[in-house]
């Protein structure tokens, strides 16, 4: 009897994956909310990337309205994956470091589900989504073992993957490094605020990466966030031990990861046919 149940489950999953070739993801950031349709076997965006400025204050209701507008503009009718710059467990936001504090303890999955007419939604941390996408389609696709993606922006986001399997909500940006939170040392917003050169900033990034690698011994770091576009200015100055490569999907990573998560995948969908 158990064998039959197992086979049925396997069949359902296989069937779902084969039939699901596209997904829709939305990446909620501090300045913009961005969404689009993704080819789940290649990670590429199909059609336009829709971007609406993040409402201020970025309260749950305001963001839910923006999310609904994006889905409507895209005329997407299926399930939706949505990222938040917060710890998300069981669809509930549990922290709010760089977003309106009223997100804490908001049932984001129910809120977005209602705003989207009761459809299926999956909510996950923004860096986790980017990590899933980079590991599946981008800078980590040829690396097995432990891959850590870090996003350098207003804060530092983190995603840890082991052979393609995500350990969610790692939040390394809040780990204390030499008496200070990692993101208060080495987020790209700190570089701007202190008016540091790339070389000066790389000293702090190296310090943070050294702490992370001594704890986790990753096989690869992927550096994401807007500043990874200028990687040639700072990655060569890093002094930590583990190889660091720039993210390659840039502004589609969060959307692609959210789209994969919306259909229960953390790896590319097999090519249909
Ligand atoms: C938040 C994370 C988020 C990261 C990047 C951090 O401050 O705690 O949840 O992934 O910023 O947005």
Boltz pocket constraint, residues with backbone or C-beta under 6 A from the ligand:
constraints:
  - pocket:
      binder: B
      contacts: [[A, 84], [A, 85], [A, 86], [A, 87], [A, 95], [A, 97], [A, 98], [A, 125], [A, 126], [A, 127], [A, 128], [A, 151], [A, 153], [A, 155], [A, 156], [A, 157], [A, 158], [A, 171], [A, 173], [A, 183]]
      max_distance: 6.0
